[in-house]
């Protein structure tokens, strides 16, 4: 069904009684989406029902914001909500007059309706109330208002009785990252969202840091590479690197009894990275383990960085660690550097000194951590990020106090 601006009709005629989605496309202008859940006075009486990037799911689960759509289950909404308003707001420069083509598609199983619009009907508006879903006489209806606000999203928030506070607005750098990921590596979008949640929980959402990964490339790791588990690890780690490091890349090393500096992993080369980097994993996996040389290589690499930003290194090992004294000395001697070693045991045994890392630093600086898992899939994405970030914030606090790190938190 083709819909027109100003049209109002029973929602059931468009979607039946099923949960449904509202999906939008806008050409010629970058936009962000929000959904306002309003009470019978058409006020935003519960801030938890302003759904946007930083708060993509309502407490009841009835509203869920994805990249370019919102999923709606009216049956889950509390009875206090009488109206839902879908708002598009300009992300960056421009106004809605710049839109070359736009559409809203309403979908449910066996149903699809479409509303098309363009910038010709707008002027200087920077926010647009595109559609409203509201209760009337006990039934849900939909209206295609397409009402604009020159003052942008702030004006809409105030219009509905909300308070505009800096912390309640989307982090534009985070929004920008999500859009880049969606455009260049859509398979990482959900991981990017999950790592953002973990960073919020640990107070690291605004942190700027360098991120590096050291991969065990010994012969005993062949199965991990062949089964795609190392690629899965890289997929999980890249979103963390992108959030921390504005250079848009993850530094990667591999080691056996050789040291291999792999090309930085980015959104441009992340898909099948392990299969292609430096000729693919079969070209650099196979020897015995020798940790100290690769640790020295990592330290030498970051010594050239004058910024004093914190550096987070994830060091993956499947065990068989023998050079305990050298490893201990390297960790201890690097405790005056802005670098944190996070060692992760993966599917192995005999991790040696890595399992006794808590007291290796000097001057009270505990610059390393360790955890071991039998299989990467034993941990959910959320649990994995929580483990990665368990000890790092503690080191960061001490390192800042000692003047080792200078990151202007």
C-alpha positions in Angstrom: 0.0 0.0 0.0 1.3 3.5 -0.9 0.7 6.1 1.9 0.6 9.9 1.7 1.5 12.7 4.0 -1.2 13.6 6.5 -2.9 10.2 6.2 -4.3 8.6 9.3 -5.7 5.1 9.4 -6.1 2.1 11.7 -2.7 0.4 12.2 -4.3 -3.0 11.9 -5.1 -2.4 8.2 -1.3 -2.2 7.6 0.2 -4.8 9.9 -2.6 -7.0 11.3 -2.0 -7.9 14.9 1.7 -8.8 14.6 4.8 -7.0 15.8 6.1 -4.8 13.0 9.0 -2.6 11.9 9.4 0.9 10.7 12.3 1.2 8.3 13.6 4.4 6.7 15.9 5.4 3.9 17.1 9.0 3.4 19.3 10.0 0.4 21.2 13.3 0.4 21.4 13.8 4.1 22.8 12.0 7.1 20.2 11.3 9.8 19.8 9.7 13.2 16.6 8.2 14.5 14.7 8.4 17.8 11.4 7.1 19.1 9.5 9.0 21.8 7.1 7.1 24.0 4.5 9.6 25.2 1.8 9.5 27.9 -1.8 10.6 27.6 -0.7 14.3 27.9 1.7 13.7 24.9 4.7 14.2 27.3 7.9 12.2 27.7 7.1 11.4 31.3 9.6 8.4 31.4 13.1 9.1 29.9 13.6 5.4 29.4 11.1 5.5 26.6 13.2 7.9 24.5 14.8 5.3 22.3 18.0 6.4 20.5 21.5 5.3 19.8 22.7 5.3 23.4 19.4 3.7 24.6 18.3 1.4 21.8 15.9 -0.8 23.7 13.0 0.1 25.9 12.7 -1.5 29.4 9.8 -3.6 28.3 11.5 -4.8 25.1 8.7 -3.5 23.0 10.8 -1.0 21.1 14.2 -1.9 19.6 16.2 0.5 17.5 18.5 -1.1 14.8 20.6 0.6 12.2 17.8 1.9 9.9 14.7 0.5 11.5 12.8 0.2 14.8 11.1 -3.0 15.8 7.8 -2.5 17.6 5.8 -5.0 19.7 2.8 -3.0 20.9 1.7 -5.9 23.2 4.8 -5.4 25.4 4.3 -1.6 25.9 3.0 -0.4 29.3 -0.5 0.9 29.3 0.8 4.4 30.3 2.2 4.8 26.8 -0.4 6.3 24.5 1.7 7.5 21.5 4.9 6.6 19.7 6.6 9.2 17.6 9.4 8.3 15.1 11.8 11.3 14.7 14.6 11.7 12.2 17.2 14.3 13.0 20.1 15.7 10.9 23.5 14.2 11.7 26.0 16.8 10.7 25.4 19.8 8.4 22.4 20.2 6.2 18.6 20.5 6.5 15.7 18.3 5.3 15.3 20.4 2.2 18.5 18.7 1.1 16.9 15.3 1.0 16.8 14.0 -2.6 14.6 11.0 -1.8 13.3 9.5 1.4 11.0 6.6 2.4 9.4 5.0 5.3 8.4 1.3 5.0 6.0 -0.4 7.5 6.5 -4.1 7.5 4.9 -7.1 9.2 4.6 -10.8 8.1 2.6 -10.7 4.9 2.2 -6.9 5.0 4.1 -3.9 3.6 3.2 -0.2 3.2 5.3 2.7 2.0 5.4 6.4 2.4 7.7 8.4 0.1 8.9 12.0 0.7 11.5 14.4 -0.6 13.1 17.7 0.5 10.9 19.7 -1.8 8.3 19.9 0.9 10.7 21.2 3.6 12.8 24.2 4.2 15.3 24.7 7.1 14.0 21.8 9.3 16.7 19.8 11.1 14.3 17.3 12.7 11.3 15.5 11.3 8.4 13.8 13.2 7.9 11.3 10.4 5.2 9.0 11.8 3.0 8.7 14.9 1.4 5.6 16.3 -1.3 6.3 18.8 -4.2 4.9 20.8 -7.7 6.1 20.0 -10.9 4.5 21.3 -8.9 1.5 22.4 -7.3 0.9 19.0 -3.9 1.7 17.6 -3.8 4.1 14.6 -0.9 5.5 12.5 -0.5 9.0 11.3 2.1 10.3 8.7 2.6 13.8 10.0 6.0 14.6 8.6 6.1 17.7 10.8 9.5 19.5 10.9 11.4 21.4 13.6 14.1 23.9 12.6 15.7 23.5 16.1 16.6 19.9 15.5 16.3 17.1 18.0 16.7 19.4 21.0 13.5 21.2 19.9 11.6 18.0 19.7 12.8 16.9 23.1 11.6 20.2 24.6 8.3 20.0 22.6 7.5 16.7 24.4 8.5 18.1 27.8 11.9 16.5 28.1 15.0 18.2 29.4 17.9 18.6 27.0 21.1 17.5 28.9 24.4 16.9 27.2 24.7 13.4 28.7 21.4 12.4 27.3 22.3 13.1 23.7 24.1 10.6 21.4 27.9 10.6 21.4 28.5 11.8 17.8 31.8 10.0 17.5 30.1 6.8 18.5 27.3 7.4 16.1 29.8 8.1 13.4 31.7 4.8 14.1 28.5 2.8 14.0 27.6 4.2 10.6 31.1 3.5 9.3 30.9 -0.1 10.6 27.4 -0.5 9.1 28.7 0.7 5.7 32.0 -1.1 5.6 31.7 -4.2 7.8 28.0 -4.8 8.7 28.9 -8.2 10.2 30.6 -6.2 13.1 27.6 -3.9 13.9 26.3 -6.0 16.8 29.8 -6.4 18.3 30.4 -2.7 18.1 27.2 -2.1 20.1 28.2 -4.7 22.7 31.6 -3.3 23.2 30.1 0.1 23.7 27.9 -1.3 26.5 31.0 -2.8 28.2 32.9 0.4 27.9 30.0 2.4 29.5 29.9 -0.1 32.4 33.6 0.2 33.0 33.7 4.0 32.7 35.9 3.8 29.6 33.5 5.1 27.0 35.5 8.3 26.3 39.0 6.8 26.6 41.5 7.2 23.8 44.1 4.4 23.7 46.3 2.4 21.4 45.3 -1.3 20.9 47.6 -4.2 19.8 47.1 -7.9 19.4 49.8 -10.6 19.7 48.8 -14.0 18.3 50.3 -17.3 19.1 51.2 -18.8 15.7 52.8 -22.0 16.9 52.1 -25.4 15.4 49.7 -26.4 18.2 47.5 -23.4 17.2 46.8 -24.7 13.7 43.4 -26.1 14.6 42.3 -22.7 16.1 43.2 -21.0 12.8 41.7 -23.6 10.6 38.4 -23.6 12.4 38.1 -19.8 12.2 38.4 -19.2 15.9 41.3 -16.7 15.5 39.3 -14.8 12.9 36.4 -14.7 15.4 38.8 -13.3 18.0 39.9 -10.6 15.6 36.3 -9.8 14.8 35.6 -9.3 18.5 38.7 -7.2 19.1 38.5 -4.8 16.2 35.4 -2.9 17.5 37.3 -2.3 20.8 40.3 -0.9 18.9 38.0 1.3 16.8 36.4 2.7 19.9 39.7 3.3 21.7 41.9 4.4 18.8 41.0 7.1 16.3 43.5 5.8 13.7 40.9 3.2 12.8 43.2 0.2 13.0 44.2 -2.7 15.2 48.0 -3.4 15.4 48.6 -7.2 14.9 51.7 -9.4 15.5 52.1 -13.2 15.2 54.8 -15.3 16.8 56.2 -18.7 17.0 60.0 -18.9 17.0 59.8 -16.0 14.5 58.3 -12.5 14.9 55.8 -11.5 12.2 54.4 -8.0 12.0 51.1 -8.3 10.2 49.3 -5.4 8.5 47.1 -3.4 10.7 43.5 -4.7 10.7 40.8 -2.2 9.8 37.3 -2.1 8.5 38.7 -2.3 4.9 40.5 -5.6 5.4 38.8 -7.2 8.4 36.7 -9.8 6.5 38.8 -13.0 6.1 41.8 -11.1 7.5 43.5 -14.3 8.8 43.1 -16.0 5.5 44.8 -13.2 3.6 47.2 -11.2 5.8 50.9 -11.7 4.8 49.9 -14.6 2.4 47.4 -16.1 4.9 47.9 -17.9 8.2 49.5 -21.0 6.7 52.5 -18.9 5.7 53.3 -17.8 9.3 51.9 -20.5 11.6 53.9 -23.6 12.5 57.0 -23.2 14.7 57.7 -23.4 18.5 56.8 -20.6 20.9 59.3 -17.9 21.9 57.6 -15.0 23.7 60.4 -12.6 24.7 61.4 -11.5 21.2 57.9 -10.6 20.2 57.3 -8.7 23.5 60.5 -6.7 22.8 59.2 -5.9 19.3 55.9 -4.7 20.7 57.7 -2.5 23.3 60.1 -1.1 20.6 57.1 -0.3 18.3 55.2 1.7 20.9 58.3 3.4 22.3 58.2 5.6 19.2 54.8 7.0 20.2 55.3 10.3 22.1 51.6 10.7 23.1 51.7 8.9 26.4 48.3 7.5 25.7 47.5 4.2 27.3 48.3 1.1 25.3 46.3 -2.1 25.6 48.0 -5.3 24.4 46.0 -8.5 24.2 48.6 -11.4 24.1 47.1 -14.7 23.1 48.9 -18.0 24.1 48.0 -21.6 24.1 50.6 -22.4 26.7 53.9 -24.2 26.7 55.6 -21.1 28.2 59.2 -21.8 29.2 61.1 -18.5 29.3 59.6 -17.4 32.6 62.5 -15.3 33.8 62.8 -13.3 30.6 59.0 -12.7 30.4 58.9 -11.6 34.0 61.8 -9.1 33.5 60.1 -7.7 30.4 56.8 -7.2 32.2 58.5 -5.7 35.3 60.7 -3.4 33.3 57.9 -2.1 31.2 55.7 -1.1 34.2 57.0 2.4 33.9 55.6 2.6 30.4 52.0 3.5 29.5 51.4 -0.1 28.4 49.1 -2.8 29.9 49.6 -6.5 29.0 46.4 -8.6 29.0 47.4 -12.2 28.5 44.8 -14.7 27.4 45.2 -18.4 27.5 43.3 -20.1 24.7 42.7 -23.8 24.6 46.1 -24.8 26.1 48.0 -25.6 29.3 51.2 -24.8 31.1 51.0 -21.1 31.0 54.0 -20.7 33.3 54.7 -17.2 34.7 51.6 -15.9 32.9 49.4 -17.4 35.6 51.3 -15.5 38.3 51.1 -12.0 36.9 49.5 -9.9 39.6 52.7 -8.8 41.4 55.2 -8.4 38.7 55.1 -4.6 38.3 57.4 -2.2 40.1 56.3 0.6 42.5 52.8 -0.7 42.9 52.1 -0.7 39.2 50.3 -3.9 38.3 50.6 -3.7 34.5 49.3 -7.1 33.4 46.5 -9.5 33.7 45.7 -13.1 32.8 42.7 -15.3 32.1 42.3 -18.6 30.3 39.5 -20.2 28.4 39.2 -23.6 26.7 37.3 -22.2 23.8 36.5 -18.7 22.6 32.9 -19.6 22.2 32.7 -20.5 25.9 32.2 -16.8 26.6 29.4 -14.7 25.1 30.5 -11.5 23.4 29.4 -9.5 26.5 31.3 -11.8 28.9 34.4 -11.7 26.7 34.5 -7.9 26.7 33.9 -7.8 30.4 36.9 -10.2 30.9 39.1 -8.1 28.6 38.3 -5.0 30.6 38.3 -6.4 34.1 41.8 -5.3 35.2 42.7 -2.6 32.6 40.7 0.1 34.4 42.4 -0.6 37.7 45.8 -0.3 36.1 44.7 2.9 34.3 43.7 4.6 37.5 47.1 3.9 39.1 49.0 4.8 36.0 47.3 8.1 35.7 48.0 8.9 39.4 51.7 8.0 38.8 51.9 10.2 35.7 52.7 7.2 33.5 49.6 7.9 31.4 48.6 11.3 30.1 45.3 10.9 28.3 43.2 13.8 29.7 40.3 11.6 30.8 
